[in-house]
């Protein structure tokens, strides 16, 4: 055994001194996290030897790889020592007569409990009360939540977003490396639509001959770091807060060692906020981002992009709604905003069907006990997806149609326990089948007639495309760019009670009227086709990276 | 036309024509739109449930790739038709929406001049401008009295800068161009107005973002029977229905969007006009009721959905 397996940093940014045998016992995930940590610690301490004590938690917890706590040789209880490794940055003379700098790296667990999300290890009292209220009266809770959303949104929308001017007179003479590279900023390396796309772009950069350098900034066990997309990529999962001087040193070392042609920010606040510095020090670096969803209340990454737009060269948006938000609402130059969709990311769809070709659809007869209308929910059990609304909808429809309707809910998430308890409380155990995410979504959609999306916020749901590819009608809350892919008649208002009323009425009509289902399927398919005809994100990205690589 | 700016062919312009029982003129209107030197990418005809030969006229254009026809189940008035047509144009990804009545004949350069004039004015003013309208002529070539925009106090600002445009506060819906952002930010015309003052309300509403412009080189002909503006002295039993909408809508606008004093000044103007025209007491009373109805009438704008 020489170096951590399946990693890119070893030999590229650092060398391991006398590699210990335990390295070969690490999982790919752990090896890549350690690789990222050693890359970080060696790059921010060039010329020094770094001695890393490597830990693994007994109970699932987040990794600690680069933050200030890694400088302390005291660590919390419940950590097992994996071993110690000595490393130093490549390409810099190292003094062996000086005591190594010690760091402590905690590799964390791949899957971390939902109760630890939000950055803290303890749930606040307010959070406990909130969860209790939501568990008991979810619709009332949601109604208040949506009203609060509207209030905050109105206030937020009335305020202009301050802009950061483009820096001038920067360090045009800064030394650059020779190996062409692209610097990516990601949220984390785990499941999500934005992350799926980000991973694909990492692979595309590599195919274009660019070294992908990936930083992330959110607490996560990064279970997807072992995906093939990251083979050969220099992945540095940051844990924050880091020592301030380490931040600039890390970026300066990366820009010095590699010819970073461009920065592609997916969802990474840390990297966004360092773009003005990068623009100042390395002014010829191209900077783009990919934007997926407009977040309620905060604006999220989209508003950060507006704030930093002058610093950046181009914004890639995946939905017409985001294009309108940037161009129409905030007056960004139209030529700076590129709409390129992910319509083909999860589905190599059948959207090439001629518009006048009859569209097969699942509902062919009125619902009967022998052929019930199957209504599905597919998605994470989170507040955003509002699975409790689906259960209330099932309750209403079951009371009305009995065994002429059946329901399937597929997903996992922080509200998983609440969903199970809620289902039993409503007496729907027999009629609502719960499936976890190990089951194939395709199997669920193959059984479904209608997919219900009850979310309070979305960009464009990739599940909608999958559903259409399975001839499943999509009924959705009218949020984000769902109007781009869902038949107008199947769009329901976002407020929970209005959503339930509208969804119940429309599903009841579908249960009785197969001809309506056929008409709506045709309309849905027409919208999907029109959406699918928009420029594709893959094409835009490939062309961008080819330009950067040339 | 310039090669850069919004006049390039990549800019998606949707022409919206609202029609109701104008089979005799609609074909000419469409021919003029389709013959534009800078042709719109989409032509959306909203048929307000016409009962004449409109369908037959439109059938002749059915195979035109840029023309689409939206037939409504009932007559929603000009306001409802424009609201629906503009919403459709927005949903279909239009960057600009160019709207007109079904008796408006656009000169060949009308649209191009609007696009160029709008782009040049925005550049000169350093701000986004919410609309650009044409000069509207009557059939004899004179100015059409019903379609005169109201100028701003500094209306000549662009003229002295060498441009052929003047700044305006409001205009009628006879050849007016709206950029997409206006629909997203301010919504659609009030369909509830049905007819009359919907154009005044809408253009005044969006003027909160800045003045509109009238492009003096963009010209259209409005094929009205007589060249006469709105005059309350002209009220008679035959045209009363239209004035009833007009009084209700303007009273609503003045009361709810300006102030009660503005509504009172409108009442005074209405009274004087009716008196000067010796309009019968019965009709005056009906219009007074409509005025009061307007005070209680306060529809809110709807907003188009982003689809493409």
Interface residues (C-beta under 8 A of the other chain):
Chain A: X319 X320 X321 X323 X324 X327 X328 X329 X331 X334 X478 X481 X483 X484 X527 X530 X531 X534
Chain B: X91 X93 X95 X128 X180 X181 X184 X185 X305 X306 X307 X308
